[in-house]
Amino acid sequence: MGRQHWRFIVLFGRQPQRRLPHSTISFAVFAGNDLTDELLDKKELTGTLPELIDQGGALIRLFLPRPSTVNGLQRTEQEKIPLKVIREALVNAVCHRDYSLINRKIQIFIYRNRVEIRSPGALPNTLTLEKIRYGNSAARNFFLLKYLDNLRYIDGLGRGIPMILREMGDRAQFAEIG
């Protein structure tokens, strides 16, 4: 497979994971707050990148608790994580991951106290965790970014991480683990 063909496969291919098995998303739900706690559910998400984003978002919303309060005669549900935060984190994971790391997959882990979205690869170019907090961005996969921009999943302006921080405050944490 040529150097550039993988991009077309993950965007337009039928069953892209047949040729690129590392382009799946591993999804898991745990009973507690630790990776070693009881596993409640596990799935492997497959499809094109837009399909992965949509499936991942749907599963997070399905398994994320929605606490409710009774207000008068009706129940009011509250989302623990706004949908736009979930979308932004998923789109970043899919668009900016390092697809040359063929032994790693994107992972979505739902714990009792948090959701973790792990994307393989270090931050590209000269980006740091501090710089992305202020909107600095550097596209690792410009072709993917442009395609996802055309589909309106992303705008490519570096607004995503600052928006997540504004919406989530101290509850949003970012880490670069070697």
Buried (B, 14 or more C-beta within 10 A) or exposed (E): EEEEEBBEBBBEBEEBBEEBEBBBBBBBBBEEEEEEEEEEEEBEBBBBBBEBBBBBBEBBEEBBEEEEEEEEEEEEEEEEBEEEBBBBBBBBBBBBBBBEEEEBBBBBBBBEEEBBBBBBBEBEEEBEEEBBBEEBBBBBBEEBBBBBBEEEBBEBEBBBBBBBBEBBEEEBEEEEEE
